[in-house]
Amino acid sequence: MQSRSADFLPTLLAVVLATLLPVMSVAFVSIPFSIGGHPGEPIMVAARPAFHPS
């Protein structure tokens, strides 16, 4: 009985970490990339003309 419960904790921690890795990757890499920066971060905008030349 003790060997089975001793194997449970490392397995649980591995599953939790394996689940958090993709979630954190999406939250801190993919989403800021698509919105152009992290929320609350000042946006550095290049000098653009005031009108669209079309």
Rosetta constraint file for C-alpha pairs under 8 A:
AtomPair CA 1 CA 5 HARMONIC 6.59 0.50
AtomPair CA 2 CA 6 HARMONIC 6.01 0.50
AtomPair CA 3 CA 7 HARMONIC 6.31 0.50
AtomPair CA 4 CA 8 HARMONIC 6.44 0.50
AtomPair CA 5 CA 9 HARMONIC 7.17 0.50
AtomPair CA 6 CA 10 HARMONIC 7.77 0.50
AtomPair CA 7 CA 11 HARMONIC 6.43 0.50
AtomPair CA 8 CA 12 HARMONIC 6.04 0.50
AtomPair CA 9 CA 13 HARMONIC 6.16 0.50
AtomPair CA 10 CA 14 HARMONIC 6.09 0.50
AtomPair CA 11 CA 15 HARMONIC 6.24 0.50
AtomPair CA 12 CA 16 HARMONIC 6.21 0.50
AtomPair CA 13 CA 17 HARMONIC 6.09 0.50
AtomPair CA 14 CA 18 HARMONIC 5.95 0.50
AtomPair CA 15 CA 19 HARMONIC 6.10 0.50
AtomPair CA 16 CA 20 HARMONIC 6.18 0.50
AtomPair CA 17 CA 21 HARMONIC 6.13 0.50
AtomPair CA 18 CA 22 HARMONIC 7.38 0.50
AtomPair CA 19 CA 23 HARMONIC 6.77 0.50
AtomPair CA 20 CA 24 HARMONIC 5.88 0.50
AtomPair CA 21 CA 25 HARMONIC 6.05 0.50
AtomPair CA 22 CA 26 HARMONIC 6.18 0.50
AtomPair CA 23 CA 27 HARMONIC 6.15 0.50
AtomPair CA 24 CA 28 HARMONIC 5.93 0.50
AtomPair CA 25 CA 29 HARMONIC 5.56 0.50
AtomPair CA 25 CA 30 HARMONIC 7.02 0.50
AtomPair CA 26 CA 30 HARMONIC 4.81 0.50
AtomPair CA 26 CA 31 HARMONIC 6.25 0.50
AtomPair CA 27 CA 31 HARMONIC 5.71 0.50
AtomPair CA 27 CA 32 HARMONIC 7.55 0.50
AtomPair CA 28 CA 32 HARMONIC 6.37 0.50
AtomPair CA 28 CA 38 HARMONIC 7.98 0.50
AtomPair CA 29 CA 33 HARMONIC 6.11 0.50
AtomPair CA 30 CA 34 HARMONIC 6.33 0.50
AtomPair CA 31 CA 35 HARMONIC 6.32 0.50
AtomPair CA 32 CA 36 HARMONIC 5.74 0.50
AtomPair CA 32 CA 37 HARMONIC 4.66 0.50
AtomPair CA 32 CA 38 HARMONIC 4.97 0.50
AtomPair CA 32 CA 39 HARMONIC 7.50 0.50
AtomPair CA 33 CA 37 HARMONIC 6.05 0.50
AtomPair CA 37 CA 41 HARMONIC 6.58 0.50
AtomPair CA 37 CA 43 HARMONIC 7.31 0.50
